[in-house]
Amino acid sequence: MMLIQKRTISVKPGYADQVVERFSKEGALDARKGLIDITVMVNKRAREVDEVALLIRWESEEAWKAWEKSPEHIQGHRDARGKQPPEYVISTVVSMYEVKKVRVGKAARAKDRTDV
């Protein structure tokens, strides 16, 4: 069962690019077994704030739990302890989703046929 973590970060207007840059760099997470991909997105319809969303897709809940318990993840939290987020960050909301169904669109199916 695939697991998706969604992290939505609201920042003061004009600061979305700093968040995108931070989460676009490779780090310890990228080498983790079971990580499918990380998608960094900016909400183009947000008005009062800039909103950056991250989708982190894992092959399974077990893969995500292994990351959460890893020395690299734990050390990252230790290093951040006591530090305040940048002043432009308004809020961060984290949600976890268990994927029940994935439907592949026509464009992706057509691409798969041409890649053969």
N, C-alpha and C positions, 0 to 999 in steps of 0.2 A: 504494500500500500504506500503510495507516494504521499509525502507530507510537504506542505508549503508553509513557510513562515513569511508573513507579510509585516513589514515594519514601515509605518507611515510617520514621517518626520515633518512637522510644520515649522517653518522658519519665517523670519521677517522678510518682507518683500525685497527681492534683489539678492538673496543669499542661496538660492537653490543650487547654483553652480558650485559653490564650495562643498555642499553636501554630496553632489554628484561626483565631484573629483575625489573626495575622501573614500567613497564606497566603490569607485571604479578601479582603485589600485589593488593589485594582488596582495594577499596576505596569507596567514596560516590557514585560514578557512579553505582557500582554494585547493590545497593539497589533500583535503579530507576525503577519505573513501566514502562513497555514498552521496557526495554532493553532485547534483545534476548541473545546476547553473544558478547564477545570480543575475537578476534583471533589475536595473536601476531606471526609474521612470520619474518624470515630472508631470504633475497635473496641470494641464494647460488651461483649465477652466477655473482654477482657484483665483479668487479676487483679493481678499484681504490679507492673505498670507501666501507664501510659496509652499507647495507641498511636494515632497519627494517620497516615493514609495519604492521599497525594495521587495522583490519576491525572491526568496531563497528556496529552491526546490531540492528536496532530498529524496533519494530512492525509497527510504522507509523511515519510520519513526525511530527505529533502532539506530540508524545512521546518525540522525540528529541527536539522539541521546548520547551517543558515543562522542560527538563533538562537544556537547555540553559538559561532559565529564573529563574531557581531554586536558592535559597539562597546559597546552597552549591557550585554550579558552579560559581556564581558571586563572592563569597568569595575566591574561589581558584584563580580567576584572580586578585583579589585585593592583595592577599598574594604574587603573582608572580610579581606584578607591580614593575618595576625598577630592577628586578633581571635579570641577563644575563643567557642565557642557558649555560650548561656545555661547556667548550672550545672545546670538541671533536665533538660537533654537527655542521655539515656543513650547513644543510638546512632541513626545514620541509615543506611539501606540503600537503594540506588538500583538499580532493575532496568529493563531496556528490553525491550519486547515488540513483535514484529511481528505485526500482526493478520492472521490467516489466514481468519477467517470471522466474520460477525456475523449472528445470527439475531434477527429482530424478533419480540417477543412479541405475543400477541393484543391486549393492552390498547393497545399502541402502534399496532397496525394499525387498531384500532377508532377511536382518536383521530384518526388521519390521515384516515379516511373522514368524520368529523364536522367536520373543519377545512376541507373543500372548499367 
